[in-house]
């Protein structure tokens, strides 16, 4: 009985055991993500909802204090996200879409700032007749509304393997519009403090210079770390060592930026950008290793995001609901209108003009961080209302944002285009790689017929089929070469005399990854495919797998190019 009480108390106080907390978050978060994925809902929504269930708003397995204690882990996750975003920002892509990207970036951020600011000021002033209070809420809410969540956006893009012009532009926007949000917030906070009488021109200048120093310092640290890592990955080929270097460099860069009060996410973005543009194929291999390492980190991160949201506080006061409606409505309208207008001015393709506005709804880390700063600098109703509204809106847009993002990338034709050879193999079965049966031989075919078939095809192995359509053997080109040395008996030979064994066949439905594993373990150059009745379907040759993979990847690249 005491053991049961101990287990119950341990579960209810799970936040005292960090290992147990991470284990539960990873286990149940993965289950939640998979269930939502089965429902064709982005899995990040599942992670966040699992976090809500086990956090403050649900079973209270995780306290706010414990979530705060996990900040180093959260910074690590955000650093990995920033690093991966930087890795997607190749100089050639930015050069190609630079004009479109610049117009969209400024308009989607500034129009959201203007719409939310004016809407908040107008409604609040009409209700309270307090100019200062209305101005403060208008400026602060407006600046916070310009930020877009990098983490939630990139997770959906990676889940659906999106690639194309809209995806490239979107990655650039989520990488840099937080920088605009920081500047807008610094200027807004300084203006409000000046109105209050607590600021002078010198402190106003310092408030504007602070984000400049934070961003500039982050760029310097990121460039140095990126070049160091680039040198290492170009001179070491061992995958495990490269992964260790990469994780170590990201953690070190995060630590240095944290000590110096620089923007940590920007540091990692710049680091990834420098690496991908200086290390070439070595960088591609390293990012591939990072992508295999990060999924568990992201699951725990988004579960903790959900656990941090306390939705029980939402809607307790009518004024909060009003401010929430104004903020969400103004931000949505501003982001969509700004992105549309910017895309038109940048002469983007019709698909980008039409669907990009649906990709900018998500909001999280930077927005909540700025709302906390607002609460610290402006006590009372201003700070409290901003924190509650931004937290509530973050919960809402984190849930609905992935739906709209999925809708946009699928309708823009960019889903499923960011694939590798491993992705193709993972989703394929043996029937997708079967070689045509046109080069097969019959048991009674003589050498003259065999040579004719050989001359008409460039295959290395030729199946020998019996009259019942079952495979009885395989003839290789090398075996025929050996036979030709004995020309005096060649007229007496038939296919059945020349064939060799063919090993263990597979079914057409056999997953392609299993076929590749069989070829690797058996060290064979081919595998035979037969149906349930043992009738021959075709061969899969080692060299033809690579040829077909290259062809499929080329087709995907052509689709990406066709998108503009």
N, C-alpha and C positions, 0 to 999 in steps of 0.2 A: 504493500500500500504506500509505504514511504517512497518507494522507487517511482510509482505512478505520479505522486505529488511532485516529486523532484523533476520528472519529465515535463509535467504540465507547467510548473513554474519556470523551467528553463525555456520552454517554447514562448511563454508569455513575456519573458525577459530576454528574448533572443538577441536584442540589440547589445547586450553585454558581451556577446561572443561574436566577434567580427567574422571569424571563419564560418561559423554557422550562418550568419547573416548573408554573407556572399554566396554560400552554398545554396541556401533557400532561394535567394534572388535569381541566381543563375538557373537553377533547376525549374522553378515554377515560371520564371520569365520565359524560358525556352519553350515550355509547354504552352503558355499563353500565346506566344508569338506564332507557334506552329498552328494552333487552333484557329487563330485569326487569319493566318495565311490560307488555310483550307477554305475559309469563307470568302476568299479573295479580298481580304482587308489587309493593308500593310501591317507587317508584324510589329513594327514599332508601337502601334496602338495597343497591341496585346501586352507588350512589356510595361507600358505606362499604366494600363488598367490593373495588371497584377500588382504593381507598386502601390496603386491607390488602395487595393484590397488589403494588403498587408501593412500599410502605413497608417498615418494619423487619421485618415478618413475612414478606415475600415477596421481591421482586427487589432491595430495598434501593436503589431509585432516589432515595428521599428519606430523609434521616437525621433523627433526633430533634432535632438541633441546628437543622436547617433549618425543621422544623415549629415550633420555638420562635421562630425568627426571623420566622415568619409571624404571630405573635401580633397585631400591629396589624390585619392583614387579618381575622383571626378575630374580634377585637373589633368591627370594622366590620360583619361579617356578623351577629354576635349583636345589635348595635345595630339593624340593619335588622329583624331578627326581633322584637325587643322593641318597636320602633316600630310594626310592623304589628299586633302583638298589642294594643297600646294602642289602635290605631285601630278594633279590633273591639269594644272595651269601651264601648259607648254607654251613657250614663246611664240611658236608658229601659230598656235590656236588663238592666242591673244592678238597677234598681228592680223589674223584673218577676220576676227570678230571684234576687234578693238573699238571701232567706231560705234557699232551697235551696243556693245557692252557699256561704254561710257555714258551714252545718252540714257539708256535704260536705268543704269545704276543711280544716276543723279535724280532722274525724274521719279522713280519709284520711291526713293527715300524722301525727297523734298516735298513731293505732292502729298505723301502721307502725313508728313510733319505739318504742312499748311492746312490740310483738310481737318485733321484731328484738332489742331490748335484752334482754328477758327470756330469749329463746332463746339468744342468744350467752352471756350471763352463766351460765346454767344448765349448758350443755354444756361450756363452757371451764372452769368451776370444777370440774365433775365429773372432767375429764381432768387438770387441772393442780393443783387444790387451792390455787390462788393467787387470793385474793380481789381484790387490786388489779388484777392482769392481766385477770381476768374482768370486773371492773367497768369498766375502761377500754375494753375491746373492746365491751362491751354498750352503754355510753353513746355512744361515737363512731360505731359502726356504726348504732346506732339513729337518731341525729340525721342522719347522711348519707342513710339510707334514705328519709327523708321528702321528699327533693327529687325533682322530676320534670323531665325534659328538655323545655324549651319548643321548642327548635329542631326536634328530630325529630318531635314531636307536631304542631306547626303545619305542617310541610312536608307531612305526610300529609293533614291537613285541607284544605290548599289544593290539593293534587294531586287529591283527590276532590271538591273544591268542596262541602265540607260546610257545612250551615247548619241551625240549629234550636236548641231549648232545650238539648239535651245539648252541642252544640258551643259554645254561648255559655258554659255553665257550665264546660266543660273549659278554654276559653281563659282564663277568670278564674282557675281553679285553677293552671294552669301558670305564670301570671303572678305569683302570690303565694305559692305554697307554698315556693318557694325562699327567700322572706323568713323563713318559719317555720323552714326548715332552718338558716338562718344563726343565728337566735336559739337554737335547740336546740343547735347545735354550740358556740356561744360559752359557753352555760351548762354544757354537758357538759365542755368542755375546762377550764373554770375549776374545776369540782368535782374533776376528776381531778388537776389541779395542786395543789389544796388538800390532797387526800389525800396527795400526794407530799411536801407540806411546802414547796412552792416558791411558794405564793401566800398572801396575807393577804386580809382583808375588802376592803381598798381596791382591790387588783388584781382581785379577783372582781367588784367593782362596775364597774371600768373595762372588763373583758371583756364585761360585759352591756351597758354603754353604747356600746361601739364599734359594734356593728351598728345600734343606734338612730341614731347619728350618720351612719353610712354610708347608711342608708335615708332618714333625714330630709333629709340634704343632697341625695341624689339626687332626692327629690320637689321640693325647692326649685328646683334647676337645671332639672328637667324642666318644671315649671310655667312658669318664666320663658321658657325656649326655646320651649315650646308656644304661649304667647301671642304671642311675636314672630313665629313662623312663621305662626300663624293670621292675624295682621294682614297679612302679606305675601301669602299665598295669596288673601285676600279682595280685595286691591287690584291684583293682577296676574293677567291671564287667559291670558297666553302659556304654553303647556304646557312648553316647553323651559326657560323662565326659572323657572317654579314648581318643576320637577324639580331645577334647580341650587340654588335656595334650600333645598329639602328636604334634599338630600344634604349641602350645606354646613352646615345647622343640625344634622343628626345627627352629623356628624364633629366639629363644634365642641363639642356637648354631651358627646360621648364623651371628647374631649380634656380638657375642663374637669373632668369627673367623675374621670377618671383621675389628673389632677394633684392633686385634692383628696382622693383615696382614697375616693370615693363609689362606690356600686354603679352601674356603667355601664349594665347592662341595665335596671335599674329607672328610671334617668334617661330612657331612650328610651321605655319603656312609658308613663311619666307624660306625656311629651311628645306621644306619639301620642294618648293619652286626652284631653288638653286640646284638641288640635287638632280631633279628630273631634267633640267636643262644643261647639265654639265657632265653627267655620268652615262648618258646614252642607254644602251641595252643593260648595262650593269644596274642602273636605277630601276629599270622595268622589272628585272629579276628580284631586286630588293623589295619593291612595293608589292610584288606577288607574295613574298614571304610575310610581309606585314599584314596583308589582307587575310592570310590564313590564321594569323595570330590574334587579330582584333575582335572577331565575333563575340567571344565570351565577355570581353571588356565592355562592348557596347550593350549587351543584354543587361548586365548589372547596372550600368550607368543609367539606362532608361527606366529600369525598375526603381532606382533611387530617385529619379526625377518624379515618378508617380508617387512614391512614398512621401516626398516632400510637400506635395500639394494637399492642403487642408481645406477640402471643399465644404466642410461643415460651417465655415465662416461666411460662405457666399450667400448673399441675398438676405442677410439679417436686417439690413436697413434699406429702405426704398431708395435712398440717395445713391447707395452703392450700385443697385440694379440700373439706375438711370445712367450713372457714369460708365458702367460696364457696357451698356447698350450704345452709348455715344462713342466710346472708345473703339469697340469692335466694328461698329458700322462705319465710322470715319476712317479707321485704319484699312479696312477691307476696300472701301471705295477709293481711298487715296492710293493704295498699293496697285490696284487694278488699273485705275485711270492713268497713274504715272507710268506704269510699265507699258501700257498700250501706247501712250503718247510718245514715250521714249523710243519704243520699237519702231514707230512710224517715222520719227525724225531720223533715226539711225538707218532707215531703209532696210529693216529686217524683212525676212520672208513672211508671207501671209500666215503661215502656221505659227511662227513665233509671235506675231502680233496677236493672233487669236488665242493661243494657249498659254503663253508665258505668264499672263496676269493671274492664272490659277495656281501658280507655283510658289507664291511668296507669302502665304498665310502663316506658316509656322513661326513661333516665337518662343524663346526660352531663356537661356543663360544670361546673355548680355542685358536683355530687357528686365529680368528679375534683379540682376545686379544693380542696374541703374535705379530701379524702384527702391531698393534698399538704401542706396546712397541718398535718394530723395528724402526718405524717411529720417535718415540720420541728420541731414542738413536742415530739414524743415519739419520741425516737430509739430504735433497737433494734427488737425484734420487734413492738412495738405499731404504730409508724409504718409499718414495712415491710410488715407483713401487711395493714394497712388499705389501703395504696396498691395492692398487688397484687390484693387481692380486689375492691376497688371498680373498678379498671381492667378486670379480667376480667369482672365482672358487667355493666359498661357495654357491653362488646363483645357479650355474650349478649343483653341486653335491647334494645340498639340494633338487633339483627337480628330478634328475635322480636316486639318491641313494635309495629312498624308493621303486622304481620299481624293482631294482635289489635285494634288501633285501626281498621283497615280493616273487620274483621268487625263491630265495634261500630257504626260510623257507617252501614254498609250495612243492618244489621238494625234499627237504630233509625229507618231511613227518612230519614236526613239527608244522604246522599250525593247530589251533583248538584243541590243546591238553592241553592247560592251562585253563581248565574250572572248574566251580563250579556247585553246584546244581541249583543255580539261573540261570546260563547260559543255562543249559539243559531245565529248565522249560520255559525260555524266548523263546527258539527256537522250542518248542514242542507244539502240539495240543492234544486234547482229544483222538484222535484215536491212538496216540503213547502210551497211558497208559491204554487202554481198557483191561480189564481182559477177558480171553477166555469165550465163551458162553457154553463151555462144561458142566458147572455145573448148567445150568439153568433148571428150572422145568416147567412142564405143569400144567394148572389149575386143571386137573382131577387126578393128581398123588396122590396116597394115602400115608399114613404115612410110610409104609414099603419102598416104593420107595424113599421117601424123605430121610429117614435115610440111605438108601444105597448110595444115592448121597453124603450125608454128610460124610459118612465114606471114600469115595474115594477122597475127596478134603479137603483142610485145610482152605478154605475160611470162612469168618464170615457172609457173606450175600449172598443169593441165589435168583436170579430173577425168577419171575413166569410169563410165557409167554402164551398168548392166541393163538388160532389157526391161527389168522391173523398176527401172529408174533409181536404183540404189547405187550409192558410191562403193566402188570395189577397190579403188586405188588412185594414186596420183603419179603422173610422169613429170619429171623436172627437165629443164633444158640441159643440165649437166649430164643427166643419164643418157639423153639422146646423143650428146657429144661422144660419150664413151662407146655407145653402140656403133657409131659410124666408123670406129676404128676396125670393126670386124665386118667389113662390107660383104665378105663371102657368104655370110649367113643372114644378112639384113633382110633379104626377101622372105625369109622364113618366119620373121618375127611379127607379132601382133601387139596391140596395145597392152593386152593382159600379161604379156611376157616381159614388158618393159617397166610396168608400173611398180611403185613402192607403196609403203604403208602411209596412212594419213592421220594416225593418232586418234584422239577422242574428239568426236564432232560436237557441235553445240546446236541449240535450237535457234530459230530466227528471233525468238523473243528474249534470248539471253542478253542481259545488259552489256553494253559495249565495254564498260570498265572491267567486267569479268573476262571478256574475250582478250583484252589487252593483258590482263593478269595471267591468263592461260598461256599466251604467247611468250610472255616474259619468263614464266616458271619452266615451261617446256623447252625454251630456247629454240622454238620452231619458227620457220618463216611463214607459215600459213596455218589456218584452221578451217576445217570443213564444216558446213552448215547443212543440217538435215531437218526435215519436219518430224512430226510426231510418229509418222509411219516409217521413218527411216529413209524416205525418199530424198534424193540429193536436191539441195536448193542453190548451192554455190560455194565459192571459196572466199575467204578473207585473207589477203596477203599482207604481210607486215609493211612492205614498201607502199602498197596501195592505200593503207590507212593514212599514212602521212600525206599522200598525194590528195586524198579526198578531204582531209582536214584543211589543207592549204587552200583547196578550191572553195570550201565552205566559208573559211575566213575571208577569202578574197570577195566572195559574194556579199558578206556582211559589210566589208569596207566599201564596196561599191554602193551599197544602200546608204551608208553614212555620207558618202560623197554626194550622192544624189539629193540628199536633204539640204545641201548648200554648205 
